[in-house]
Amino acid sequence: MIAQSAVRLLLGLIFLCLGCSQVAAQVQSQPNTIQVLVAYHSLSGNTKTMAQYVVAGAEAIPGTRVLLQTVGEVTADLLFGSDALVVGSPVYWSNMSGEVKTFFDRWQFEFGVFPEFKMRNKVGAAFATGGQVSSGKEVTMLTILAAMLGNQMIIVSDGGAFGASATTEGDSPGIDEKEKADARALGKRVAEVAWMLKRGEVSPAQ
């Protein structure tokens, strides 16, 4: 009787261990969080407002942790620890602001992104605000995306061909409801693709 009880106990422990291993494997294969970093520069407050709606869009995807920082506040650990990065800039002389350009320069000269390409296969996106309709918003977003492509990031867009944008002067100054919706759509898209990569639904070429 004692021997039979010992055998039953041993078998029970084996099945318990197997069950724990399966649970651990499932947890490992289905991580429960991703981190999206939204970095921006803003003087008038318009780009910050757009950034907040990008954050709202990303947060709509369950399990997504979103951090909102100015480009000057971003550290190397924060940057490299994120699964996705969305960068926003006002239009200065038909291009990104000097602060945003400095942010990208810091990747190489301060953060040590090379030669390992530490941002490789992370999701990237851009948004911009400008005073007039034809003031350089597309150029601004394209220069941001070019910097990301140079770092071998995976680029996505929504809310527009190159990302979300807003025209902040004219008959309706500020950011209208459609532009806010575009910013939310961009954030949501970034989080969705970052999750696809995390789950292995998309396998970027190594």
C-alpha positions in Angstrom: 0.0 0.0 0.0 2.8 2.4 0.9 4.6 1.6 -2.4 1.4 2.2 -4.4 0.8 5.5 -2.6 4.4 6.6 -3.4 3.9 5.7 -7.1 0.7 7.7 -7.2 2.4 10.7 -5.5 5.4 10.5 -8.0 3.1 10.3 -11.0 1.1 13.3 -9.7 4.3 15.3 -9.3 5.3 14.4 -12.8 2.0 15.5 -14.3 2.1 18.7 -12.2 5.6 19.5 -13.5 4.5 18.8 -17.1 1.5 21.1 -16.6 3.8 23.9 -15.2 6.1 23.5 -18.1 3.2 23.9 -20.6 1.9 27.0 -18.8 5.4 28.5 -18.7 5.8 27.8 -22.4 2.5 29.5 -23.2 3.4 32.5 -21.1 6.7 32.8 -22.8 5.2 32.4 -26.3 2.5 35.0 -25.6 4.1 38.0 -23.9 1.5 40.2 -22.3 2.9 43.7 -22.9 4.6 45.8 -25.5 6.0 49.3 -25.0 5.4 52.1 -27.5 7.4 55.3 -27.1 5.9 58.6 -28.5 8.6 61.3 -28.7 7.9 64.8 -29.9 9.1 68.4 -29.9 6.6 71.2 -29.4 6.7 74.9 -28.8 3.2 76.1 -29.5 1.6 72.9 -28.0 0.1 71.7 -31.3 2.5 68.8 -31.8 2.1 67.8 -28.1 -1.7 67.7 -28.6 -1.2 65.4 -31.7 1.2 63.3 -29.6 -1.4 62.8 -26.9 -3.9 61.5 -29.5 -1.3 59.1 -30.9 -0.9 57.9 -27.3 -4.6 57.4 -27.0 -4.7 55.3 -30.2 -1.9 53.0 -29.1 -3.4 52.6 -25.6 -6.6 51.3 -27.3 -4.8 48.1 -28.0 -4.9 45.9 -24.9 -1.6 45.2 -23.2 0.2 48.2 -24.8 2.2 50.4 -22.5 2.7 53.9 -24.0 5.3 56.4 -22.8 5.0 60.1 -23.8 8.3 62.0 -23.8 9.8 65.1 -25.4 12.8 64.2 -27.7 15.1 65.8 -25.2 13.9 63.6 -22.3 14.4 60.3 -24.1 17.3 58.2 -22.8 19.1 55.3 -24.5 17.6 52.7 -22.2 14.1 54.1 -22.9 14.6 54.1 -26.6 16.1 50.6 -26.9 13.7 49.2 -24.4 10.7 50.1 -26.5 9.1 47.9 -29.2 7.9 50.8 -31.3 8.7 54.5 -31.7 6.5 57.3 -33.0 8.2 60.7 -33.6 6.4 64.0 -34.0 7.7 67.3 -35.1 6.5 70.8 -36.0 7.5 72.0 -39.5 10.5 74.4 -39.4 11.5 75.7 -42.9 9.8 72.7 -44.6 11.6 70.2 -42.5 11.8 68.6 -39.0 12.8 70.9 -36.1 16.4 71.1 -35.0 15.5 69.4 -31.7 14.1 66.4 -33.5 17.2 66.2 -35.8 19.4 66.4 -32.7 17.4 63.5 -31.2 18.3 61.3 -34.2 21.9 62.5 -34.1 22.1 61.4 -30.5 21.3 57.8 -31.5 24.8 57.5 -33.1 26.9 59.9 -31.1 25.5 59.5 -27.6 23.4 56.3 -27.5 25.8 54.1 -29.5 23.2 52.7 -31.9 25.9 51.6 -34.3 27.4 49.2 -35.4 24.8 46.8 -33.9 21.8 48.7 -35.4 20.0 48.5 -32.0 16.7 49.8 -33.5 16.6 47.1 -36.2 13.1 45.6 -36.6 11.4 47.9 -34.2 8.3 49.6 -35.5 8.6 53.3 -36.5 6.1 56.0 -37.5 5.9 59.8 -37.8 3.5 62.7 -37.4 3.8 66.5 -38.0 2.1 69.8 -37.6 2.4 72.8 -39.8 0.9 76.2 -40.1 -0.3 76.1 -43.7 -1.6 73.4 -46.0 1.5 73.2 -48.2 4.1 74.1 -45.5 6.3 70.9 -45.7 4.5 68.4 -43.5 5.1 65.6 -45.9 8.8 66.4 -46.2 9.0 66.6 -42.4 7.5 63.1 -42.0 9.6 61.7 -44.8 12.8 63.0 -43.2 11.8 61.4 -39.9 11.0 58.1 -41.7 14.3 58.3 -43.6 16.2 58.4 -40.3 14.3 55.4 -39.1 14.9 53.5 -42.3 18.6 54.2 -42.0 18.4 52.4 -38.7 16.7 49.4 -40.3 13.4 50.0 -38.5 10.0 48.7 -39.8 8.0 51.7 -41.0 4.2 51.9 -40.8 1.7 54.7 -41.5 -2.0 55.6 -40.9 -4.0 58.7 -40.9 -2.2 59.7 -44.1 0.2 58.3 -46.7 3.2 59.0 -44.6 1.6 59.4 -41.1 -0.7 61.8 -39.3 -0.5 65.5 -39.8 -2.4 68.7 -38.8 -2.7 72.2 -40.3 -2.8 74.6 -37.3 -3.5 78.0 -38.9 -6.1 79.5 -41.2 -9.9 79.6 -40.8 -9.9 76.9 -38.1 -6.8 77.3 -36.0 -5.6 74.4 -33.9 -6.2 70.7 -34.5 -9.6 69.6 -35.8 -11.5 66.3 -35.1 -10.4 64.6 -38.2 -6.7 65.3 -37.5 -7.2 64.0 -34.0 -8.8 60.9 -35.4 -5.8 60.5 -37.8 -3.4 60.7 -34.9 -5.3 58.1 -33.0 -5.4 55.8 -36.1 -1.6 56.1 -36.4 -1.0 55.2 -32.7 -3.4 52.2 -33.0 -1.7 51.0 -36.2 1.8 51.2 -34.6 0.6 49.1 -31.6 -1.1 46.6 -33.8 2.0 46.0 -35.9 4.3 45.9 -32.9 2.0 43.2 -31.4 2.1 41.2 -34.7 5.9 41.2 -34.5 5.9 40.3 -30.8 3.6 37.3 -31.4 5.6 36.2 -34.4 2.7 36.8 -36.8 5.2 38.8 -38.9 8.8 37.5 -39.3 11.1 40.3 -40.4 14.1 39.1 -42.5 17.2 38.7 -40.3 
